[in-house]
Amino acid sequence: MEAASPQRLELPNGIGLERVGAAQFERSFDYSTQAYLGLLSTFSSHIALGPDLLDKLLNAVGDLIDRQFDGQVTKILSTEAVIYRRK
């Protein structure tokens, strides 16, 4: 599975700031099927589905993780910190 490309926020020119540095950090989190389903069930967009659809979603995702990924998934988070200063 390919990682999603990061979204970058660029500040507009002419606002009196200059970029002076940036750093990127990656973290990975390993989840069992149950732990990942627990995480998914906390997302507001999933809660908004209502109990019946949420249950169907979690069952389908859980089955997929168990069948194709041996009950384990890794979530990789990439964060970019950008430093600006006044000109």
C-alpha positions as a Markdown table, in Angstrom:
| # | Residue | x | y | z |
|---|---|---|---|---|
| 1 | Met | 0.0 | 0.0 | 0.0 |
| 2 | Glu | 1.4 | 3.4 | -0.9 |
| 3 | Ala | 1.5 | 6.3 | 1.5 |
| 4 | Ala | -0.6 | 9.3 | 0.9 |
| 5 | Ser | 1.3 | 12.4 | -0.3 |
| 6 | Pro | 1.7 | 15.0 | 2.3 |
| 7 | Gln | -0.4 | 18.2 | 2.2 |
| 8 | Arg | 1.6 | 21.4 | 2.5 |
| 9 | Leu | 0.4 | 24.8 | 3.5 |
| 10 | Glu | 2.3 | 27.6 | 1.9 |
| 11 | Leu | 2.0 | 31.1 | 3.2 |
| 12 | Pro | 1.3 | 33.8 | 0.7 |
| 13 | Asn | 4.1 | 36.2 | -0.3 |
| 14 | Gly | 3.8 | 39.8 | 0.9 |
| 15 | Ile | 2.7 | 39.1 | 4.5 |
| 16 | Gly | 6.1 | 40.0 | 6.1 |
| 17 | Leu | 7.4 | 36.5 | 6.9 |
| 18 | Glu | 10.3 | 34.5 | 5.6 |
| 19 | Arg | 10.8 | 30.8 | 5.9 |
| 20 | Val | 13.9 | 30.0 | 7.8 |
| 21 | Gly | 13.8 | 26.3 | 8.3 |
| 22 | Ala | 11.8 | 23.1 | 8.2 |
| 23 | Ala | 12.0 | 19.6 | 9.6 |
| 24 | Gln | 10.1 | 16.4 | 8.8 |
| 25 | Phe | 9.3 | 13.7 | 11.3 |
| 26 | Glu | 7.9 | 10.3 | 10.7 |
| 27 | Arg | 6.4 | 8.0 | 13.4 |
| 28 | Ser | 4.9 | 4.6 | 13.0 |
| 29 | Phe | 2.3 | 2.9 | 15.2 |
| 30 | Asp | 1.6 | -0.8 | 15.1 |
| 31 | Tyr | -2.0 | -1.9 | 15.9 |
| 32 | Ser | -3.6 | -5.3 | 16.4 |
| 33 | Thr | -7.0 | -5.7 | 14.6 |
| 34 | Gln | -8.9 | -4.9 | 17.8 |
| 35 | Ala | -6.7 | -1.9 | 18.7 |
| 36 | Tyr | -7.1 | -0.4 | 15.2 |
| 37 | Leu | -10.8 | -0.9 | 15.2 |
| 38 | Gly | -10.9 | 0.8 | 18.6 |
| 39 | Leu | -9.1 | 3.8 | 17.1 |
| 40 | Leu | -11.4 | 3.9 | 14.0 |
| 41 | Ser | -14.4 | 3.9 | 16.2 |
| 42 | Thr | -13.3 | 7.2 | 17.8 |
| 43 | Phe | -13.2 | 9.2 | 14.5 |
| 44 | Ser | -16.1 | 11.6 | 14.4 |
| 45 | Ser | -16.8 | 10.8 | 10.7 |
| 46 | His | -17.2 | 7.2 | 11.7 |
| 47 | Ile | -19.4 | 7.9 | 14.7 |
| 48 | Ala | -21.6 | 10.0 | 12.4 |
| 49 | Leu | -22.4 | 6.8 | 10.4 |
| 50 | Gly | -24.6 | 5.6 | 13.3 |
| 51 | Pro | -24.3 | 2.3 | 15.1 |
| 52 | Asp | -25.5 | 0.0 | 12.4 |
| 53 | Leu | -23.2 | 1.3 | 9.6 |
| 54 | Leu | -20.3 | 1.8 | 12.0 |
| 55 | Asp | -20.6 | -1.9 | 13.0 |
| 56 | Lys | -20.6 | -3.0 | 9.4 |
| 57 | Leu | -17.6 | -0.8 | 8.6 |
| 58 | Leu | -15.6 | -2.1 | 11.6 |
| 59 | Asn | -16.5 | -5.7 | 10.8 |
| 60 | Ala | -15.4 | -5.3 | 7.1 |
| 61 | Val | -12.1 | -3.6 | 8.1 |
| 62 | Gly | -11.5 | -6.1 | 10.8 |
| 63 | Asp | -12.0 | -9.0 | 8.4 |
| 64 | Leu | -9.6 | -7.4 | 5.9 |
| 65 | Ile | -6.9 | -6.8 | 8.5 |
| 66 | Asp | -7.2 | -10.4 | 9.7 |
| 67 | Arg | -7.3 | -12.0 | 6.2 |
| 68 | Gln | -4.7 | -9.9 | 4.3 |
| 69 | Phe | -2.5 | -8.4 | 7.0 |
| 70 | Asp | -2.2 | -11.2 | 9.6 |
| 71 | Gly | -4.1 | -9.2 | 12.2 |
| 72 | Gln | -1.6 | -6.4 | 12.3 |
| 73 | Val | -1.4 | -2.9 | 10.7 |
| 74 | Thr | 1.1 | -0.1 | 10.8 |
| 75 | Lys | 0.0 | 3.5 | 10.6 |
| 76 | Ile | 2.7 | 5.9 | 9.5 |
| 77 | Leu | 2.3 | 9.6 | 10.4 |
| 78 | Ser | 4.4 | 12.3 | 8.7 |
| 79 | Thr | 4.6 | 15.7 | 10.2 |
| 80 | Glu | 6.5 | 18.7 | 8.8 |
| 81 | Ala | 7.4 | 21.6 | 11.1 |
| 82 | Val | 8.1 | 24.9 | 9.3 |
| 83 | Ile | 9.7 | 27.9 | 11.0 |
| 84 | Tyr | 9.0 | 31.5 | 9.8 |
| 85 | Arg | 10.2 | 34.8 | 11.1 |
| 86 | Arg | 9.2 | 38.4 | 10.5 |
| 87 | Lys | 11.3 | 40.2 | 7.8 |
